[in-house]
Amino acid sequence: MIKPIYLVFGAIPIIAAILLVTPLLLKNEIPTSAANYTDNIEIEYTKHQLKKISYGVTERIGAQKTEILFIKNDGEIKYSVTEQGYVKPDVRSKLDESKLNKIKALIKETGFISIPSESFQILDDVTEYQKSNVKVTLNGRVNQIHWPQQNATSDFIPPIITMVESELDMIMSEFSE
């Protein structure tokens, strides 16, 4: 028969492990403390709504709509739209400090700047799709990644890319119609 003292001593490390792991499992956001005031970041996010046009033997892909979001290190934002070949006036704004720090921390903590620039194959039967591009300059290091929406490719798009995309889409949605 096991003595009760052995059960108590055996339970202590298990309880300590649970107390240490619980906050890590329940926290789903990246801490903004990862962003330093010394970090210098510039982000250029582009979304293209593309359409494949067939001319019999040849095909051409044309942009129906292009949206560009440019975020400077101080939080200054420039949003540009080109739709059906017509350029709309730029919208300028300022990103608040907490959102800017959240994006900085997301890019720093996830290692986004180190993701290799891959090319994703577009499926043959897709005629309309969205293609996105992010160019990040973080403390002098530049990385540019292009990817289509997930249903336009059979390739796996890493979750890090989709996390950054959703954060930038939220900012872009404030300006788009």
N, C-alpha and C positions, 0 to 999 in steps of 0.2 A: 504494500500500500504506500502511496506517495504521501510524504509529509506535507502539511499545509505551507510550511515555510519555503519549500522548494517551488510551490506554485506561485507564491508571492514574488520570489526572486526571478522566476521565469517570466512573470507578467510585466515586470518593470521595463525591460527593454522594448517589449511590444507596445506598451502604452506610450513610451517616449517616442518611438518611431511614428506612431499614429499622430501624436501632437506635432511632430515636425513636418510630416507629409501633408496633413490636412490643409493648411493654408496654401500650399503650392498647388494642390489639386483643385481647390475651389476658386483660385484666382485665374481669370481667363484673359486678363489684359496684360500688356507689356508695361512695366513701370516707366513713367515719364522721367524718372531720375536718371535713366540711361542717357538722356540728352543733356549735353553740357552747353553752357553759354559760349564756350570756345569753339564749338562745332560750327563749321561753315557748310551749309547745305543749299543746293539749288535743285529744284525738281521741275522737269518738263514732262507733262503727261499729255499724250495725244490719243484720241479715239477717232477711228475712221469707220464710217458705215459704208461698206463696200458692196458693189453689185457687179456680178460677172455678166458681160454683154457679149453675145455670140454673133459673129458676122459670117456664119456658115463654116468656113474652114478655120478661121482665126477667132480667138477670143481676146477680150480686153477686160480688165478689171478697173472700174472707175469708182471714185469716192462720191457718194451721195451727200454725205455730211461729214465734216471734220471739225472736231472740237479740240482746242489746245488750252491747257491750264499750265501756267508758268508761276512757280512759287519761288520767291527769292528768300535769302537767309533772314531778312528782317520781317518776313511775313507778308510782304507785298505780293499781291496776286494780279495776274493779267489773264483774262479769259477771252479767247478769240473763237469765232465760229465762221466757217465757210459752208454754205448750204447751196446745192445745185449750181455751184460755180460763183455764187455771190458772197462777197465778204461783208459780214455785219460789223458794226462798230465794236471795238474792244471794250470790255468791262474791266474796270480796275477796282480793287478793293484791298482790304488788309485782313489777314488771317489772325485771329486772336492767339495769344501766347500759348494757351493750353493745347489748342489743336496743332499748332506748329511743333510744340515739344512732343506731342503724341506721335506725329509722323516721323520726326527725327529719331525718337526712341525705337519706333517700329523698324525703321531702316537699319539703325545701328545694331539692335539686339538680334534681329533675325539673320543678319549677315547678307542682306539683300545686295549690298555692293559687291559681294564676292560670287554671286550667282553667274555661272557662265552664260554667255549669250548664245542661246540655242535657236535653231530654226524649227518651226512647227509646220508639218505638212498639212495643207488644206485638203479636205476630202473632195473627190472629183464631182460629186453630185450636189455640192453646196453652191448656190448661186448668189445668196445674200448673207453677209456675216459682218461681225464687228472685229476689227483688228486694233489692238492697243499697243502703245509704246510708252515706256518710261525711261527717261534719261535722268540719272541721279548723279550729282557731283557732291561728294561728301569729303570734306577736308582735302580737296585736291584730287581725289580718286574719282574716276568717271566710270559708270557702267550704264549700258543701254540695252534694254530687253524689249523684244517684239513678241507678241503672242496673239493668236486669234481667240474668239470665244470658244468655250469648251465643246459646244456641239458642232463646230466647224472642223474639228481635228480629231483624229483617233489617238493622238499623243497625249501624255499626261502633263497637265500644267501644274507645277508645284504650288502648294497652298500658300507659300510665302508671297508669290506673285499675286494670287487672288486676294490676299489680305491687304496688300498695298493698293491694289486696284479698287477694292471696295472703299477704303479710306479716301482715296482721291476722288472716286465717284461721288461720295457724300459731299465733298467740298464743291465739286463741279455742279452738282444738282442745285446748289443755291443760286447759280447763275443761268442755268439752261431753262428753256421755256417748258 
